Amino acid sequence: MSETTDSATAAADATERRRTLWLLLPLVLFLALAALFYYRLGAGDPSRIPSALINKPVPDFTLPPIGGGEGAGLTAQDLAKGVHVVNIWASWCGPCRLEHPYLMRLGEDDRFRVAGINYKDVPENAARFLGALGDPFALNGADRNGVTSIDWGVYGVPETFIVKDGIIVHKFVGPLSEGGMANDFMPALEKALAGEES
């Protein structure tokens, strides 16, 4: 009889251990997931979205001028030689308005050219935007349907690229700002310029 009682007790203990294990499993999974989220939270700047196009040629494109009339728009061939800052912008984009003074400052530097890709905009609004805030762009093309911007890997406006001899060497996501210029964009631009001069 004691053998039967011992085996019944052992079976009850085994069942209790399995039940406890099943109750603890969700807690262990939750803690593992929480630790993973916490680790990824501090894993870097979320605005630094990697681009598959870094160190690759600019996409092949030809864009008409903003007004659609006479004059040059922007083509991949325009970016084939030298260093260029290419800004994707739109008149309806609030952050584009905030970054515009930085583009104006970049447009004054004769070591490189600033080019613009006007994204899904009404030509009259784009012209009014540049008329009111100034035009930093040596070249500017109208990407009315957004296809060229998608080819560039753009997630949203504004985004700014550094192109050296037709190769995309840097991508900055979001509006240029004092901190972004000092800590990220200008060091990358100076590096591209130094490589060109040597």
N, C-alpha and C positions, 0 to 999 in steps of 0.2 A: 504494500500500500504506500509506503514511503517513496518507493521508486516512481510510482504513478504521480504522486504529489510533486516530487522533484521535477519530473518531466513536464508536468502541467505548469509549474512555476517557471521553468526555463522557457517554455513556449510563450508564456505571458510576458516574461521579461524581453524576449526577442521581438514580440509584437509591439511592446511599448517603445523599444529602441527605434524600430522602423518608423513608428508614428512620430516620435520626437525628431528623427532625421527629416521626415517629410515636412514637419512644421518649421524646422530651421532652414531648409533649403531656400525658400523665398527670401528670408532675411539675408542669407549669405549672397545670393544673387543681387539683391538690392544694394548691399554694401559694396560689392565688386563694381557694379554699374556706377554708383555714386563716386567711387574712387577714380574710375576712368573719366567721368565728367569733370571732376575736380582737376585732374592732371591736364586734360585738354584745355581747360579754362585758362591756365597760365602758359599755354604752349606757344604764345606769340601774338603778334598783331593781326587781328582778323581782317584788317583792311589790306593786308599784304596777300592778296589772292594770287596764287601762282598762275603764270601764263604759259601755255604750251608753245607760244610763239617767241619766247625769249631766245635770242641767238639764232633766229630763223629769218628768212627774207620777209619783207612786208608783203601782204597779199597783193595780187595783181588787181588793180582797180583803176577806173577813170571816173572822176566825178565832175559834173558841170559846175560853173560858178554859182554862187548863191542866188543871184538875180536871174539866172537862166539865160542871160543875154550874152553879149560879147565879153571877152576877157578870158583869162585862164581860170580853170577850176583847180583840181588837184589830181595828180596821177601817181602811180607807184614810181614811174620814171623820174618824177620831180624829187624823189627821196633817195635816188640811187647814189648820189655823191655828196659827201660832207655829213655834218651832224645837223639833225633836225629835231625840234620838239613838236610833236603832233598831239593836238588837244582835241578831244571829242566833246562837243558842246552843243547847247541849244538855248534859244531865247526863253523857253518856258521852264528852264531848269534853274531853280533858286540857288543851289550851290554854285552854279556856273557864274552867277552874278557876284558871289562872294570871292571866288578865286580870280576874277577878271583883273584886279590890280596887279596880281603876281604875273599874269600873262603879259600885261602891259610892260612890266619891268623886264621880263624875259625878251620881249620884242625889241627892246632898246640895245640889246647885246648883239654886236655884229659878228661874233664868232660862230654863230649858228642861225638857222632860220626857224621861225615859228610858223607852223602850218595848222590849219583847222579843218576839222570834219564836222560840218553842221548836221546834227542828227535829227531826223524826222521833224523838220521845222517848216513853218510857213515862211517863204522867202521875204516877204515884207516885214515880218516880225524879226527875223534874223538881221536884216539890214537896219532896222530901227534900234535893235539892241547894240549893234556895233557903232551906230551913229551916236548913241547916247553915252556909251561907256568908253569908246575908242576902239580902234581896230589894230590888235597886235599881230595879225596874221600877214605874213608875206604872201602866202597862198591859202586859199580857202575853198573847199568843195562842199557841195550840197548832197548829203546822203538822205534823200527824201524818203526812201523806203526802208532804210536801216540795214540793208544787206551788207554793205561794205563794213559797217561797224561790227556786225556779227562776225564777218571774216577776220576782223582784227581781234576778236575775242572779247569784245566789250560787254560788260554786265549791265552797265547803266552809265549815265552821264553825271558828272564829268569824269573822264579818264584821260591821262596824259602819258604819252610814250616818248622815249628817246630812241631815235633811229640814227644809226651810223652806217654810212655807205650802203643803204638799202637793207640793213639788218636791224631788227628790233633788239635793243640791248637793255631796255628798262621799261617797266610799266608802273604807273602810279595810279591807284584807284581812289576816287573821291576828289574833292576840291583841294587844290593846292592851298597851303596855309603856311604861316610863318614856321611852325614846327616841322611840318612836312617838307618844306623847302630846305630848311637847315639840316635836318637829320637824315633825309632820304634822297630827295630829288636832286638837289644841287651837288652833293658828292657824286652821285651817279653821272650827272651831266659833266662835271669836271673830269671825271675818269674817262668818259667818252671823248672829250675834247683833248685830253692829254694824249690819248692813244692816236688821235688824228695828227697831232703836231709832231709826233716822233717818227 
